[in-house]
Amino acid sequence: MHKVLLLGAGKIGRAIACFLHNSGDYDVIVADYSEAALTKIRQYANVQTLQLDACSESELTAAMQNRDSVLSALSFSYNPLIAKVATATRTSYFDLTEDVETTRAVRSYANDCQDGCILMPQCGLAPGFVSIAAWHLSRKFDSLDTVHMRVGALPQFPSNILKYNLTWSTDGLINEYCNPCEAIHEGRLIEVLPMEGLESFSLDGVRYEVFNTSGGLGSLCETLQGEVRELNYRTIRYLGHRDLMQLLLKDLRMTEKRDQLKQLLEDAIPVTYQDVVIVFVTVAGMQNGQFTQISDARKIYHQDIGDKHWGAIQITTAAAICAAVDLHAKGKLPQRGFVRQEDVLFEDFITNRFGCHYAEAAESKLDHVR
C-alpha cells in the first residue's frame, strides 16, 4: 500500500483525501495546523490526522518518515521547504502551485533526488491537466504555429456584478491576477502583463472573455521554445469580469495591498460548490502538408461522488494530483528528479481511475478545422 502524507485539510485537501482513501490502495495521513480543519476532514474520510506546522522543518521531517509520497494542498509559500524536506527524506513530492518562483525553488532540489524520489509540482488543473492536454495535441502536428490554453472555474449560477464566486485558493487567485505571465510571441519567450490580452469566444451558445493570468502554462514555454510561434495561457470568465477587476487591481492599486485584497474578496465574495470548470485548448500547425487546427473543449460540473457532493474545481484539482501520484506508484512516470506535466502520457492520464473524471464528467469535443 502506497503511504501518503497529505498537507492541507481545506476544500481541495478533503477531496484528495477522499479520492485516495476510497480507492483502497493508499494509506493516507492528513496534516494541517488547524484542528478544526482536521476534525472536518475526518467527517469526509476515515484517515489518520496530524496537527503540524508546515513552517517547521523538524515537524515536516518527522511526518515524512516512512511515507512514500507527500502531497501539498497548502498555499504556495509553504512548498519550497516541503520540497527540501521531501528530497532529504527520499519522499516523492507533488503540489498544486501556479506560482512560477515556487516551482523554480522546488526544481532546484531535483539534482539531490535519489532513485525512486521525484519532484512533481503543478499537478492540478492549470497548470496540470491543461498542460498534458496541450502537449498531447501538439504532438499530432508536423510543425506548430500556435498553442492556446484557456481554463476557467466559474459559478454555474453567477449572481453578482463580478459574475464570480470563490471556488479555490484566494492566494492563488490573487497571484494569477497580479503576477507577470510567461508567453511565447513570434518565437520569443517573453513576459506579458496580467489582465491584458482580452479576447472573447463562444462555447455551447455562451459567450466568455479571456485574459492573461500567471502560472497556467507550467513548463510548456521551456518545452516548446523554438518549436512554436505563439504560446499563451488565459483565464476564462463571464463577460465584464475583467474590467471590474482592473478597476480594483490597477486603478485602486490593490495589487500593492494583497493582504487587504484577500480579506476584501473573502469578506464580500461567497464560496460556491455549484461551479463549472471549462478547459479549452486549441493548437494549429502543419499536418500532412495542410494548415490545420485541433481544439479540445471540456466542461466539468459539480456532482455527487459516492455520498458526498463536490465542486467542479475540487474534482478536477484532486483528480489531477491523485492521477499523478497513482501513475508514479505504478511506475508510469520518470522515477527520479524533476517531472513535468508533459512527461505524463495523455492516454495514461485520461484512463486512470482518478484522471477519468475529466472524461466521465466532461462534455468533450474534438474538432478538426480545415
N, C-alpha and C positions, 0 to 999 in steps of 0.2 A: 504494500500500500504506500502510495506517494505521500510524504509528510510535508504539509504546507503550513507556513506561518503567514497569516493574512493581517497586515497592518492597516487598521481603519475600519470602524464599525458603523460608518454612515450609510446613506441610502444605496450607494454603489457597493460598499463592502457587504451589506446584507444580501444583496443579490449574488455576489461572488460566493459567499459562504454557503448559501442555499444550493446553488448550482453544483459546486464541488462536493459538498456533503451528500446531497441526494443522489449523486452518481454511484455512491458506494465504493469508490476506488480511492478516496482521498481522506487522510487523517488531517483535520483542519483545526488549528488553534487560531483564534481571532484575538488580536491585541489592540488596545486603544487606551488613551489616557482617561477617557470618560467612562465612569462606571455605569452611568445612565445609558450610554450607547451600547455597552456590553450587555446590560440587562435586556435591552430591546432586542438585540440580535439573538439572544437565547430563546426569544419567543418565535423566531423565524426558523432557527436550525439548532439541532441538538449538538452543538460544538463546544469544545473547551474554550474558555476565555481567559485573558490575562490582562491585568491593568499594567500599562507600560508607558514610559516617557520616551517617545521616539527621538528626543534630542540627546538621550543618554547612550553613549557608545557602549558602556558596560551592560546596560539593560538589554540593548539590542543584541549584543554578543551572546549573552546568556539565553535569550529567547530563540536564537537561531541554532543553538546546539542541537544536533541530531535532526534537523529539518532539511529536507531535500530542496525546497524552494521557498522563497519569500516573495510575497506579492504586496506592493504598496498601493493602497487605495487612499493614501493621505495626500494632503496638499503638496505640490511640487517641491516646496522649500525643504522638506524633510529628506528628500530622496538621495542626494549625494552621500550623506552619512550612512544611510541604509545600504547603498550600493558598496560603499567602502567596507562595511562590516560583512556584507554578504560575500565579498571577494575573499576577505580574511578567513571566513569560516567555511569556505567552499560550498556556499549555498547559492543556487541559481536564483537570479533576480529578475523580477518583472514589475513594470509600473505602467501608469496611465498618463504620464505627463505630456503636456503640449508645450512645455517651456523649453525653448531651444538651449539656453545656457545650462539648464539642469541636465539635459541629455548629453551635452558635451562633458559635463562633470562626471556623469555616470560612465561614459565611454572611456574616460581617462584611466579607469581601473582595469580595462579589458586585458591588457598585457599581463596582469598579475593573476588572471584566472587559471585554475588548474583544470585538468581534463574532467569533463562532466559538469563543469560550472560555467554558466553563461550569464551575460548581462543583456537583457532584452527590454529596453524602455519603449514607451509609445505604443502600448498594446491595447488601446481602446478602440473607439470608433474613428476619430480623426485627431491626431494620427492613429493609425492602426488599420482597421479593415479597409478604409478608403485607399490606403497605400497598396495593400495587397491587390485590390481590385484594379487600380490604375496600372500597376506593374503587369498584372495578368493581361490586360487589354493591350498594353504597349508591345508585348511580345508577339502579337499577331501581325505586326507590320514589318515590312522590309526596311522602311526608314520612317522616322517620326517627324511630324510637323508640330502638332500641339497636343498637350495633355492638360485638360481642365478638370479640376476636382471641386465638387460643390457638395457641402454637407450642412444640414441644419437639424436641430432638435427644437421643435415648435409645439406650442399648445394646440391641441386639436380644436379647442373652443376659445379662441382669443377674445378677451372681453375688456381690455384696457387700451388706451391710446397707443401704447408701445406695441400692442399685439404680441405680447411676450409674457411668459411666466418663467420663473426659475425652475430648471429641471436637473441641474447638476451643480458642480463646484462654482461658487461665486468668484473665488480667487482665480480659477481657470478662465472664467468668462472675462474678467477684467484684464487678465493677461492677453487674451486673444484680441481684445478691442484696443489695447493700448501699446503693445509692443511692435517693433518693426517686423516685417514679413519678408520671407525669402521668396524669390521667384526667378525664373529664367526668362529673359526677354531678348529676342533676336540672338539667341545662342549664348548670352552672357548671364552669369549669376549676379543678381542684383538684390538690393533691399528696396521694398516699397512700403508706403505708409499704410497703417491700418485704417480701415473705414473708407479708403479710396477704392477706385476700380468698380464703381457702381454699375451694375447691369441688371437686366430682368429676364425672366424666362417663364414659360408656362409648362405645367405638368398636370395631366388629368383635369384640364379646364381651370386650374387655379394659377394665378399669377404670383410670382415671388420675385424678390430682389436679392442680389448677392453683392458682397463687397469683401475687400481684403481683410483677413484676420490672421493672426500669428500662429505658427506651430503646426498647422494641419498637414503640411507636406511631409513631415517626418524627415527621412534621409533621402528622399527622392531627388532633391536638387543635386546632391552629390552623386547619386547613382546615375542620373540621366544627363548630367552635364556633358556637353559635346555630342549628344545624340538627338536633342530636341531643340526646336526653335523657340517654343513658348511653353512654359510650365507654370501654372499658378493654382492656388487654393483660395476659395472664397466661401464665406458662410452664407447660408440661406436664411432669409427672414421674410415675413409678410411685408408687403409694400408699405413704405412710410417709416419703418422702424429705424433705418439708418440715419435719416435726417434728424430725428428726435435725439438719438444717441450722440450725434455730432454736436448738437446744442449743449448737451450735458458734459461731454468729454472735452470738447475743444473750446467752445465759447465760454462756458462756465469753468473751464480749466480743472475739471475733476480728475483728469489724468495725473495731476500733481498731488492729489489727496486720495490715494487709493483706499486707505483705511476708512475714510469718511464715505467714499463711494460705495464700498462694500456694505457698510451699515445702512446707507440710504436705500440701496437696492433690496437688501434683505428685510428692511422695515416696510417697504412700500410695495414690493412685487411678490405676490404669493407663489409658493411652490405648487406645481401641479403634477399629478401622476397620470393625467389624461393627455398624453402627448403623442406626437408622431415624429419619427426620425426619417429624414429624406437623404438618400445618397444618390448623387447624380454625377457620373464620371463620363467624360467624352474625350476620345482620343482620335486624332486624324493623322493621316500619313499615306505613304505609298504602299499599296498591297497588290501584288500581282500586276504591276505596271499601271495601276489606276489610283488616283487620289480618292481616298476612302475615309469615311468616318464611322466609328462604332461608339454607341452610347449604352451605358448600363444604368438604369434608373430603378431604385428600390425604395419602397415605403414600408416602414416597420411601425406598427401601432402598439400601444399599451394593451396588455392582455392578462388573463389568468393563466398561470402555470402551476399545476398542482392545485393546492388550496390557497395560493397567495396571488394577489394582484400586483403586477409590476409595471412600472412606467417603461415606455419605449427606450429611453436613454439608459435606464437600468439594465434592460435586456441586452441592448446592443453593446454596451460597455462591458458588462460582466461576461457575456458570451465570447467577446473577442479575447479578453485576457485569459479566460478559462480554456479556450481553444489553444492559445499559445502554450500554456502550461501542459495541457494534455498532449499536444504534439511533441513537446520536449520530452515528456515522460515516456512517450512511445518511440523515441529515437528518430523522429521525423524532422528535426531541426539540427543545425550545426551544434556540436556538443562542447564547444569551448569558445570563450571570448564574447565579443560584441556581436549580437544578432539583430539584423534589420528586419523590418516587416517584409521587405522584398525577398527575404530568404524563405518565406512561407509560400508553399505551393497553393494556389487558389483552390484547386480541387481537394487538397488535403483539408483546407480550412472549411470549405462550404459543406463538405460531407462529414465533418467532425461532429460529434454528438452535442457540442456546445455551439460551434460555428454554424450549424444548420439552422439556428434561429434566424439567420439572415436570409435563408432560402424559404423556410416554412412560413415565416411571418411576413414575408415581403411580397409586394406586388412588383415583380421583376420583369423588365422589358429589355430586350437586346435588339437594337435596330441597326441595320446596315443602310447607310445613306450613300447613294451613288450619284 
